């Protein structure tokens, strides 16, 4: 197998993939957890013989697209009531998924049906509720 060849990666999970976004690494959200797919050599490209896949969080994602905003990915949890941020924690040395609706859980009472980001004139995240 050559480095330029296409390849498939199999994760040790049976959950369906819900979204994939590119950060410094490849972020993959499934119905049960979120994964980091990266090169196993610092600053080297991913190849068929040079990759690493590791579970980062266990929130799970709803079957909605995720949104990249700067260096984070915003996604809706599996239940559809929490908006989460997939972001790197230097303290934990891995990606984490804090709940962005923690202080106002009532705001998503009907569940989140869709999300979008407005970039100008101000950056705003819009959510369509059920």
N, C-alpha and C positions, 0 to 999 in steps of 0.2 A: 504494500500500500504506500502510495506517494503522499507527501504533505499537501499537494494540490487536489487530491481526490476528494470527492464528496463522502460524507459519512453520516451515520445515524448514532445517536446516543440514547441509551436506555436507562431510565431512572429506576431506582428501587421503590417504585410506587405504582399503584393501580388507578390513580386518580386521573381524570381527564384534564388536558391542558386547556386553560381558559384564556391566557394571554402570554405574549412574549415581548419583552422590551429590551433594548440595548442601553446599558449604562457602561461603566468601565468593564463590566462583565455582562453576560447575558442573563437577564432576570426572567424566570419562567414561573407563572402562577398556575396552579392546578386547583381542582375543586377541594383539595384537602390540605395543601401546603404550598410554600413558595421556595424556589430553588435558585441557586447560583451556578451557572455553567461558565467555566473560565479555563484559561490555559493553566497548566500546572508548573509553568516556568514564568517568573516575573517579567512582565513587559514583552512576552513572546506571543505570537499569534496562536490561536487554537488550531490544531491539526488532528488528523485521525489517530495519531499516537501521542498527542500532547494536550489532554483535556482533563478537567476535573469537574464533577457534579456533586453538589452538596446541598442538603436541605438547610434552609435558613430560618423559616418561620412555619407555623402550623395553623394559620388563620383560615386558609382556604378562600377561594374566590368564586364569586357569582359569575354566571356566563355573560359577562359584560366586558367590553374592551377596557384595558387599563390606559392611563394617560401618563406620559412622561412630562415632567415639569422640572426643568433644570436637571439636577442630579438625583431626583427621586421619581418613583413611580407611584401614582395614586390609583387605588383599586377598591372595589366594593367587596366586602367579605361574603362568604358563602351564603349566609342568611339574608343578606341584602339590607342590613340595618346599620352597618358600620362602614365608614370610609376610612381606609387605612393608607399609610404612607410606607412604601418599601424604600428604606434608606439605610445607608451604612452607618454603623455605630463603631467609632474608634475605640470606645471603652470596652465593648464586647467583642470587637474584632470580627464582626459578621454583620449581615444585614438584619434589620429588625422591622417590625410592622406595627408601629404605634397607632392607636385608635384616635383619629382626628375628631370624632364626634363624641368623645368621652364626656365633655363638659355640657353637652346639650343633646343627650340621647333621644329626647322627644322629637327633635327636628326631622328624624327619619322614620317616624311612626308608621307610615304607610309602606315603607320599603323604598329603596332606590331603584329606579327603572332604567336610568341612563345618566351619563355624566359627560361634561364638556368643559374645556378651558377657554376662557376669553383672555387674549393676550394683550389687547390694547383698548383703551388707554391705560387701564389698570388690569392687573392679572386677577381674574376671578374664576373660581370653580363653580359651575352651575350643575345642580342635580335635579333630575326629574323624579318626583315622588309618585308613589302609587295612589 
